Amino acid sequence: MEIFAFLFLTAVLMPALAVATVGSYGLAVWTYQMIAGPPGPPAK
């Protein structure tokens, strides 16, 4: 039973957590840039 738990953790849970983490970070950056404007020097 322990091997099935290990396989579930390594093949399902960890990739899903990695995708969710990167996706939520990208959404947070995108939302911030929608509010604060794109990065770079201010327009003249």
C-alpha distances in whole Angstrom, upper triangle without the diagonal:
4,6,5,7,9,10,11,13,15,15,16,17,19,21,22,22,25,27,27,28,31,32,33,35,37,37,38,41,42,43,45,47,48,49,50,51,50,50,54,57,59,61,65
4,5,5,6,9,10,11,12,14,15,15,16,19,20,21,23,25,25,26,29,30,31,32,35,36,37,39,40,41,43,45,46,47,48,49,48,48,51,55,56,59,62
4,5,5,6,8,10,10,12,14,14,15,18,19,20,22,24,25,26,28,29,30,32,34,35,36,38,39,41,42,44,45,47,48,49,47,47,50,54,56,58,62
4,5,5,6,9,10,10,11,12,14,16,17,18,20,22,23,24,26,27,28,30,32,33,34,37,38,39,41,42,43,45,46,47,46,46,49,53,54,57,60
4,6,5,6,9,10,10,10,12,15,15,16,18,20,21,22,24,25,26,28,30,31,32,34,36,36,38,40,41,43,44,45,44,44,47,51,52,54,58
4,5,5,6,8,10,10,11,13,15,15,17,19,20,21,23,25,26,27,29,30,31,33,35,36,37,39,41,42,43,44,43,42,45,49,51,53,57
4,5,5,6,8,9,10,12,13,15,16,18,19,21,22,24,25,27,28,29,31,33,34,35,37,39,40,42,43,43,42,42,45,48,50,52,56
4,6,5,5,6,9,10,11,13,14,16,17,18,20,21,23,25,26,27,29,31,32,33,35,36,37,39,41,41,40,40,43,47,49,51,54
4,6,6,5,6,9,10,10,12,14,15,16,18,20,21,22,24,25,26,28,30,31,32,34,36,37,38,39,38,38,41,44,46,48,52
4,6,6,6,7,10,11,11,14,15,16,18,19,21,22,24,25,27,28,29,31,32,34,35,37,38,39,37,37,40,43,45,47,51
4,6,7,7,9,11,12,13,15,16,17,19,21,22,23,25,26,28,29,31,32,34,35,37,38,38,37,37,40,44,45,47,51
4,6,6,6,9,10,11,12,14,16,16,18,20,21,22,24,26,27,28,30,32,33,35,36,36,35,36,39,42,44,46,50
4,6,5,6,9,10,10,12,14,15,16,18,20,21,22,24,25,26,28,30,31,33,34,35,34,34,37,41,42,44,48
4,5,5,6,9,10,10,12,14,15,16,18,20,21,23,24,25,27,29,30,32,33,33,32,32,35,39,40,42,46
4,5,5,6,8,10,11,12,14,15,16,18,20,21,22,24,26,27,28,30,31,32,30,30,33,37,39,41,44
4,5,5,6,9,10,10,12,14,15,16,18,20,21,22,24,26,27,28,30,30,29,30,33,37,38,40,44
4,5,5,6,9,10,10,12,14,15,16,18,20,21,22,24,25,27,28,29,28,28,31,35,36,39,42
4,5,5,6,8,10,11,12,14,15,17,18,20,21,23,24,26,27,27,26,26,29,32,34,36,40
4,5,5,6,8,10,11,12,14,15,16,18,20,21,22,24,25,26,24,25,28,32,33,35,39
4,6,5,6,8,10,10,12,14,15,16,18,20,21,22,24,25,24,24,28,31,33,34,38
4,5,5,6,9,10,11,12,14,15,17,18,20,21,22,23,22,22,26,29,31,33,36
4,6,5,6,9,10,11,12,14,15,17,18,20,21,21,20,20,23,27,28,30,34
4,5,5,6,9,10,10,12,14,15,16,19,20,20,19,20,23,27,28,30,33
4,5,5,6,9,10,10,12,14,15,17,18,19,19,19,23,26,27,29,33
4,5,5,6,9,10,11,12,14,16,16,17,16,16,20,23,24,27,30
4,5,5,6,8,10,11,12,14,15,15,14,15,18,22,23,25,28
4,5,5,6,8,10,10,12,14,15,14,16,19,23,23,25,29
4,5,5,6,9,10,11,12,13,13,14,18,21,22,24,27
4,5,5,6,9,10,10,11,10,11,14,18,19,21,24
4,5,5,6,9,10,10,9,11,15,18,18,20,24
4,5,5,7,9,10,11,13,17,19,19,21,24
4,5,5,6,8,9,10,14,17,16,18,22
4,5,5,5,5,8,11,14,14,15,19
4,6,6,8,11,14,16,15,16,20
4,6,9,11,15,16,15,16,19
4,7,9,11,13,11,13,17
4,7,9,11,10,11,14
4,7,9,9,11,14
4,7,9,11,14
4,6,9,12
4,6,9
4,6
4
